[in-house]
């Protein structure tokens, strides 16, 4: 059994915590919403109200990290803040501000949940050897945050870059349904289901794969037009319409490293 702290028990972090507890681990989980504390407690999580800002961290951060050997950071840059640009630009500073507390804690392993957005819209097959080239502010902030953690010698960090997240209650087709003149019909999809995300995180912990970088996208890459058209029919939604004249992105995220090094088997029937 391991003592694990999860910073950010949201859409992914909460079911991840439940899964780890079911496997015998003890989990400290954080939320920024006082209303969610009881939800975490009812799930068997040791609940903490923790906020990480660019100039401050909650006083109880030390208790949240206490006795844990592993810290999972799952607080991606917010894209819908009142002042989105300020929020994104503050993200790397938040991680920088958090690091001294990790250094003086019992944590020796950090798993940072990042995104394949760090690669921008580069064409071709993207592997972990591909040099990040983000074209969004959030992607740029993630790259800086990754480096801050990787370069710290007080703990070992693994970076896990997820492609587009989907789940039973979350799918991009619901936002695309019925829309017209959509770009990049021939671009391959790069998605990963929450169930695969949780299993991959568990595999990293169980196999002690630290000081690594992993890309995580299902090895299933039909074109956007093909995939979303079929999904809209299956989900009884209005079919999206694509514009073939607006097609220039052919980025395909490879997860060969995860499949080989972790021996992870993607469950493609979820996609």
C-alpha positions as CSV (number, residue, x, y, z in Angstrom):
1,X,0.0,0.0,0.0
2,X,1.2,3.5,-0.8
3,X,0.3,6.9,0.5
4,X,-0.5,9.1,-2.5
5,X,-1.6,12.7,-2.7
6,X,-3.6,13.9,-5.7
7,X,-3.6,17.6,-6.3
8,X,-6.9,18.2,-8.1
9,X,-9.7,15.7,-7.6
10,X,-11.8,16.8,-10.6
11,X,-13.1,14.9,-13.7
12,X,-10.1,12.7,-13.8
13,X,-8.6,13.0,-10.3
14,X,-11.7,11.9,-8.4
15,X,-12.3,8.5,-10.2
16,X,-8.5,8.0,-10.1
17,X,-8.5,8.4,-6.4
18,X,-11.4,6.0,-6.0
19,X,-9.6,3.4,-8.1
20,X,-6.3,3.7,-6.1
21,X,-8.2,3.3,-2.9
22,X,-9.9,0.2,-4.3
23,X,-6.5,-1.2,-5.0
24,X,-5.4,-0.7,-1.3
25,X,-3.7,2.7,-1.4
26,X,-4.4,5.6,0.9
27,X,-5.2,8.8,-0.9
28,X,-5.1,12.5,0.2
29,X,-7.2,14.4,-2.3
30,X,-7.5,18.2,-2.9
31,X,-10.3,20.4,-4.2
32,X,-10.7,24.1,-4.4
33,X,-14.4,23.9,-3.6
34,X,-15.5,23.6,0.0
35,X,-18.7,22.0,-1.2
36,X,-16.8,19.0,-2.6
37,X,-15.0,18.1,0.6
38,X,-17.9,15.8,1.7
39,X,-17.9,14.2,-1.7
40,X,-14.3,13.3,-1.4
41,X,-14.8,12.1,2.2
42,X,-17.7,9.9,1.2
43,X,-15.4,8.3,-1.5
44,X,-12.9,7.3,1.2
45,X,-10.5,10.1,0.2
46,X,-8.7,12.2,2.9
47,X,-10.1,15.5,1.8
48,X,-8.2,18.8,1.7
49,X,-9.2,22.3,0.6
50,X,-6.0,23.4,-1.2
51,X,-5.4,26.4,-3.5
52,X,-2.2,27.0,-5.4
53,X,-1.7,30.5,-6.7
54,X,1.2,32.3,-8.3
55,X,2.0,34.1,-5.1
56,X,0.6,31.8,-2.4
57,X,-0.3,28.2,-1.4
58,X,-2.8,27.1,1.2
59,X,-1.4,26.8,4.7
60,X,-2.5,23.1,4.9
61,X,-0.4,22.1,1.9
62,X,2.2,20.6,4.3
63,X,-0.5,18.4,5.9
64,X,-1.8,17.4,2.5
65,X,1.6,16.2,1.4
66,X,2.6,14.7,4.8
67,X,3.6,11.0,4.7
68,X,3.0,10.7,0.9
69,X,5.8,9.4,-1.3
70,X,3.9,10.1,-4.5
71,X,2.3,13.3,-5.6
72,X,0.0,13.4,-8.7
73,X,-0.5,16.9,-10.0
74,X,-3.7,17.2,-12.1
75,X,-4.4,21.0,-12.2
76,X,-4.2,21.9,-15.9
77,X,-4.3,25.6,-17.0
78,X,-7.8,27.0,-16.8
79,X,-9.2,28.0,-20.1
80,X,-12.4,29.6,-19.1
81,X,-11.3,32.0,-16.3
82,X,-12.7,35.5,-16.1
83,X,-9.3,36.7,-17.4
84,X,-8.1,33.7,-19.4
85,X,-4.7,35.2,-20.4
86,X,-3.8,36.1,-16.8
87,X,-4.8,32.6,-15.6
88,X,-2.8,30.8,-18.2
89,X,0.3,33.0,-17.7
90,X,0.1,32.4,-13.9
91,X,0.1,28.6,-14.3
92,X,3.8,28.0,-14.5
93,X,4.3,30.4,-11.5
94,X,1.8,28.3,-9.6
95,X,3.9,25.2,-10.1
96,X,7.1,27.2,-9.3
97,X,5.4,28.3,-6.0
98,X,4.4,24.7,-5.2
99,X,7.8,23.2,-5.7
100,X,9.4,24.4,-2.4
101,X,6.6,22.6,-0.5
102,X,7.3,19.4,-2.4
103,X,11.0,19.7,-1.6
104,X,10.5,19.8,2.1
105,X,7.8,17.1,2.2
106,X,8.2,13.3,2.1
107,X,7.3,13.2,-1.6
108,X,10.0,11.6,-3.7
109,X,8.0,10.9,-6.9
110,X,5.9,13.4,-8.9
111,X,3.5,12.5,-11.7
112,X,2.5,15.6,-13.7
113,X,-0.5,15.4,-15.9
114,X,0.2,17.4,-19.0
115,X,-1.2,17.6,-22.5
116,X,-0.2,16.8,-26.1
117,X,-1.0,20.4,-26.8
118,X,2.7,21.1,-26.0
119,X,3.4,19.8,-29.6
120,X,1.3,22.4,-31.3
121,X,-0.1,21.5,-34.7
122,X,3.0,20.0,-36.1
123,X,2.2,17.5,-38.9
124,X,3.3,13.9,-39.0
125,X,3.8,11.3,-36.3
126,X,4.5,12.8,-32.8
127,X,6.5,10.8,-30.3
128,X,8.2,11.6,-27.0
129,X,11.3,12.5,-29.0
130,X,9.4,15.3,-30.8
131,X,10.5,18.7,-29.5
132,X,7.5,20.5,-28.0
133,X,6.4,23.5,-30.1
134,X,3.3,24.8,-28.5
135,X,1.2,27.4,-30.4
136,X,-1.2,28.3,-27.5
137,X,-0.4,30.1,-24.3
138,X,-1.6,27.2,-22.2
139,X,0.7,24.8,-24.1
140,X,3.6,27.1,-23.5
141,X,2.8,27.3,-19.8
142,X,2.7,23.5,-19.6
143,X,6.2,23.2,-21.2
144,X,7.6,25.6,-18.6
145,X,5.9,23.7,-15.8
146,X,7.2,20.4,-17.1
147,X,10.8,21.7,-17.1
148,X,10.5,23.2,-13.6
149,X,9.6,19.8,-12.2
150,X,11.9,17.7,-14.4
151,X,15.0,19.8,-13.5
152,X,14.4,19.6,-9.8
153,X,16.8,17.1,-8.1
154,X,14.9,16.7,-4.9
155,X,12.3,14.3,-6.5
156,X,11.8,12.2,-9.6
157,X,9.2,13.4,-12.1
158,X,7.3,11.6,-14.8
159,X,5.4,13.7,-17.4
160,X,2.2,12.2,-18.8
161,X,0.9,14.0,-21.8
162,X,-2.8,13.1,-22.5
163,X,-4.5,13.7,-25.9
164,X,-8.1,14.8,-26.0
165,X,-9.9,13.4,-23.0
166,X,-13.2,11.5,-23.4
167,X,-15.5,9.5,-21.2
168,X,-19.1,8.4,-20.8
169,X,-20.1,11.9,-19.8
170,X,-17.6,13.8,-22.0
171,X,-17.2,13.6,-25.7
172,X,-16.3,16.3,-28.3
173,X,-18.9,15.2,-30.7
174,X,-21.6,16.8,-28.5
175,X,-19.9,20.2,-29.2
176,X,-19.4,19.6,-32.9
177,X,-22.9,18.1,-33.6
178,X,-24.8,20.1,-36.2
179,X,-22.0,22.6,-36.8
180,X,-21.0,23.5,-40.3
181,X,-17.8,24.5,-42.1
182,X,-15.6,22.7,-39.7
183,X,-11.9,22.6,-40.4
184,X,-9.4,19.8,-40.9
185,X,-11.7,16.9,-42.0
186,X,-8.7,14.8,-42.9
187,X,-6.8,15.3,-39.6
188,X,-6.5,12.1,-37.5
189,X,-8.2,12.1,-34.2
190,X,-6.1,11.9,-31.0
191,X,-8.2,10.9,-28.1
192,X,-7.9,8.9,-24.9
193,X,-10.7,7.5,-22.6
194,X,-10.6,8.3,-18.9
195,X,-10.5,4.6,-18.1
196,X,-7.3,4.2,-20.1
197,X,-5.9,7.3,-18.3
198,X,-6.5,5.8,-14.9
199,X,-5.0,2.5,-15.9
200,X,-1.9,4.1,-17.3
201,X,-1.4,6.2,-14.1
202,X,-1.7,3.0,-12.1
203,X,0.8,1.2,-14.3
204,X,3.3,4.0,-13.9
205,X,3.0,3.8,-10.1
206,X,3.1,0.0,-9.9
207,X,6.0,-0.3,-12.3
208,X,7.9,2.6,-10.8
209,X,8.4,4.3,-14.2
210,X,9.9,7.6,-13.0
211,X,11.9,10.2,-14.8
212,X,10.0,9.4,-18.0
213,X,7.8,11.3,-20.5
214,X,4.8,9.5,-22.0
215,X,2.4,10.5,-24.7
216,X,-1.0,8.9,-24.2
217,X,-3.5,8.6,-27.1
218,X,-5.4,5.6,-28.2
219,X,-3.9,3.9,-31.3
220,X,-7.0,4.6,-33.2
221,X,-6.8,7.5,-35.7
222,X,-9.6,7.7,-38.2
223,X,-10.1,11.1,-39.8
224,X,-12.1,13.8,-37.9
225,X,-14.8,13.7,-40.6
226,X,-15.1,9.9,-40.6
227,X,-15.1,9.6,-36.8
228,X,-17.4,12.4,-35.8
229,X,-19.9,11.7,-38.5
230,X,-20.1,8.1,-37.4
231,X,-20.3,9.1,-33.7
232,X,-23.1,11.6,-34.3
233,X,-25.2,8.9,-35.9
234,X,-24.5,6.4,-33.1
235,X,-25.4,9.0,-30.5
236,X,-28.4,10.3,-32.4
237,X,-27.0,13.8,-32.9
238,X,-27.1,16.1,-35.9
239,X,-24.2,15.3,-38.2
240,X,-21.4,17.9,-38.3
241,X,-20.4,19.3,-41.7
242,X,-16.7,19.7,-42.7
243,X,-15.0,21.9,-45.2
244,X,-12.4,20.0,-47.2
245,X,-10.8,23.3,-48.3
246,X,-9.8,24.0,-44.7
247,X,-7.5,21.0,-44.1
248,X,-3.9,21.4,-43.1
249,X,-3.2,19.5,-39.9
250,X,-2.2,15.9,-39.9
251,X,-0.7,15.4,-36.4
252,X,-0.9,11.9,-35.1
253,X,0.1,11.2,-31.5
254,X,2.0,7.9,-31.1
255,X,1.6,5.9,-27.9
256,X,4.1,3.1,-28.8
257,X,6.2,3.9,-25.8
258,X,3.3,3.4,-23.4
259,X,2.3,0.2,-25.2
260,X,5.9,-1.2,-25.0
261,X,7.4,0.2,-21.8
262,X,4.2,-0.1,-19.7
263,X,2.7,-3.0,-21.7
264,X,-0.6,-1.1,-21.7
265,X,-3.4,-2.5,-23.7
266,X,-5.9,0.2,-24.9
267,X,-9.6,-0.8,-24.8
268,X,-10.5,0.4,-28.3
269,X,-14.2,-0.6,-27.9
270,X,-14.6,2.5,-25.7
271,X,-13.8,4.8,-28.7
